């Protein structure tokens, strides 16, 4: 089915949706703003900034890759009933334009591109450290911008601004919560910078998909991954061999893996090199177990720091 036909069919569904609303099926008896976020970092930011004034849900199921998510008609219906739709950018959620097109003329929904104005690195897919300049608008860019905590603060500001615009009566409440959340991000950023100083190794060797370039750049680390930015991609054999060679040459005791990628390749590389595996979580690839224990984005990043210090042999 072509994109145009898909969007057209979704638009046809919307009159039915709003007739349900007029019949009292609004889902807003709680008088809260209803917010739908595509991925976990946005979900967690929104629930921290919105607090008791909002009801936040996450669109993508745990352990789902947002790059190639198959948008369903039910998703459009769900989103159209919300007040805010939070997404990162068109580089990550390349299907977000379908949501916006299907709801623009029929809904009071406010779509919020939380990464608007934040430059992106080229999505190199491994082999070289990212360049230290920002570039804009391309089909091949790394969308994992929230792993630079300065970017995460800007995304928090975008969410706060959208909440204030939609619910100005509680603007002071949202802005206060946003400030508190940003202060926590600043503290975490300082902790990363301090504790990743003086490490024996300065290279993150990652048998997962290309996601940690922003983190590496912020703290002066090098980064190598065998995959490109999409978890659905397949690594090139040459990149696998290059990673194995790097591990052996560095006599690295640890390499990094992630939940979103099948662990078989990481396990094979570990066996080949004698290295041990440590987990890195990009926040996007949250598991069902982590959701069940109500983990926060900040907690996931704290866990990353522990594993980075161990793998890079930091003091």
N, C-alpha and C positions, 0 to 999 in steps of 0.2 A: 504494500500500500504506500502510495506517495505521501510526502509530508503534507501537501496541500489537501489531499483527500482526508488524511487523518485529522487535521485541524478542523476541516469543515464538519466532519461528523461530530467532533467534540463540541463545536459551537451549537450544533443542532440539539445537543443534549441539555444545554443550559436553560432553556425555557422550562423544561420539566423540573430542573433543580430549583428554580426560583418559585415555581408554583408550589413546591413542597414547603419552601420558606413561608410563603403566604398562608399556608395551612397550619402554621405554627411549628413546623419542624425546623426550627432555626438552630438548635443545639447551643443556644446562648442564654439559657436560663440562669447561668451563673454570673452574668453581667461582666464577664472577663473578655479581654481581647483574645481572639483565637489566632495563634501564630503557628505556621507550619514552616519548619526549617528542613532543608534537604539533607544535611549531614550533621554529625554529632557536634563538632565545634560550634556551629551556629545555634544548634539546639541548646547547648549548655550555656552559651553566652546569653541567649534570649531568656532562659529561665532565671538566670542570675540577675539580669538587668530588669526584666519585667516583674520578677517576684510574684507576689500574691495577686497582682492585677492582671496577669495573663495566664492562659492555658496554652502550653507549648507541646507540639507533637513533632516527631521526626518522620519525614516522608520515606526515606530509604530504610529498609530493614537492616539490622546489624550485619556486618561483614559483607556489605554490598558495595561494589565499585561504582561510584557516581559517574565515571567517565562514559560508561556504556550502558547505563541503566535504561531498561525498556519501560517507558512511561505507559501507564495503563489508563483507560477511560475512568476507572474508579478514582485514580489519583487526581484527575482534573476535577471531578465532582467534589472530592474532599477539599482540594485547595480553593475552589471557588466559594466555598462556604466560610473560609477563613477571612480574617482582617488583613493579615500580613503573610506574604510568602517570601521567605529568606533563602537566597541562594548565593553562591560565591561569585561566579562569573560564567560567561558563556564558554570559557575554555574548559571548565570542569563539568558543569551541567549543560552540555551542548544541546540538550532537549528543552531547556527552560523557555526558549522562545515559543514552543508549542503551548506551554501553560499561559504565557502572557497573551499570545494571539487568541486563545480560546476564551479568555476571561475578560479581555480588555473592554469590550462593549457591553457586557452583561453583568458585571460584578463591581462591587466597591472595593475589591481586593487591591491592596497596595503591594506590588512586587518590589523587592529591595535587593539590588545587586550589592552585596556587602563589600565586595572587593573593588567596587568602582573607584578609579583613580589610583589604584595600587599597581605599580609596574610589575611585570613578570619576567623571570629569567627564560632564556631559551630552554626548551625541553630536550637536552642533549641525549638523554638515555644512558649516560655513563661514559667513562673513559677520560673525561677532562673536567677540571674544576670549572664551575660556572664563571662567566665573566662578571666583573664587578660593576656592571651598569645595568640599568633597567631599560627594557624595551616594551613596546606596546603593540597590541593588536596583530596577532598572527594565528595561524592554525596550529602551530607547534610550540606552545609555551607551557611552562610548568605552572599549574594552578594551585599548588599547595602553599599558598602565601601565608596562611595562618601560623606556620611553623617558624616564622620570624615574628617574635612577640610584639615588635613595634607595629607590624602589619595587623596583628590580632587586635591591638588597641584601636586602630583605625576602623576595623570591622565592628568592634563594639560600639564605637561612636555612630556608625551608620545605623546599627540596630536601635540605639537609643534615640537617634533623630527620628527614625520611622515611628517608634512608639509615641514620641512626643507629638508628632504630626497627626497621628491617628487618635490619640487620646490626650489632648493638651491639658485637660483638668488635672492630670497626675504627672505633669512634666517634671516637677521638682523631685518626685519620687523616683522616676526613671533616671534622671540625670545624676542623682545621688548614688543610686545603685551602680550606674555605669562608672562613676568615678572610683568607687570602691573596688569594682572588678578590675579596672585598669591599673589601680595601685597594686593589686595582686599580680598582675602580669608584669609590671615593672619590677617588683620584688623577685619574681621568678627569673626574669631576664638577668638581673644582677647576680643572682645565685648561679645561673649557668655560666655567666662570664667569669665569675670568680673561681668556681670549682673546676672549670675546664682549662685553667691556666696551669702550666707546668706539667702537662701530660707527656708521657714518654712517646706516644704516637699522636699524630695530628691528622690521621686519615680514617674516615669511616668506610669500612669495607662491607658493602651491603648486598646480600643475596636476595633482595626484594625489589619492588618497583621504585622507580626514580621519584622520590618524594622529599628527601631531606636536604636538598641543595640550599634552601633558604636558611635552615638551621646551621648548616655547615658554614655558609658565608658569614653569617652574623657573628660567629665565634672563631673565625679564622681557621676553620678546619677544611681539609680536602675531603671530597666525597666521590665514591665510585660505586656504581650500581650496574648489575648485568641486564636489568630491564629498562624500558623507557617509562614514561609517566603513567601509562595505562596498565592496570593489573592484568588485563586480558591479553597482553602482548606476549610474545615468545622471545626469549633472549637469543641473540646470535651466538653460535658456538665460539666465535673468536672472542667475544666479550667474557664468556665463561672461562676460557683458557687464560685470558689476561688477568681475571680476578684471581684464579688459582695461582698464577705466577706471582702476583703481588703479595698474596698471603704467604707464600713460601719464602719469597725474598725478604719480606719484613719479619719473618718468623712470628707472625701474629698468633696470639693465643686465642683470640676471639674474632668472630665475624657476626654480622647482624642479619636477622630474619624478621618476618612480619606475618601476621595472621591472614592477610588478604591474599597472599600468594600460597599456592600449594607448597608445603614444606619439603617436598622430595628433593628438589634441586639444591636447596640450602643444606640439607642433610648429606647429600652426595658430596658437595664441595667440602663440607666439614670433615667427612671421612677421608677424602682425598688428601687434605692438607693437615689433618690432625688438630684443626682448630675447634673450639667450642662455639656453640650458638648462644647469642643473646638477642632478646627481643627489642625491637624499636617499634613504637606505635605512632603513626602519623595523625592520630585523632579521628581520622576519617574511617579507619578500618576497625572500629570498635566491635567487640564480640558480644554475643548474646549474654554470656556470663558477666561481662563488664557492665552491660546495661542493667542486668538483674541486681547487681550490687550497687547500683546508683552511683557509679564512678563519675568523677568530674574530669573535664578537659585538663585542668591544672594538675590533678592527681596523675593522669596519664603522662603528662610532661615531667613530673617529678620522678616517675618510674623510669622514664627515658634517661634522665640525668644520672640516675644510679647506674644504669647499664652502660651509658657512655663513659662514665668515670672508670668503671671496671674494665671495659674493653679497650679503652685508650690508655689505661694504666696511669691514671691521674693520682696525685698525692691525696 
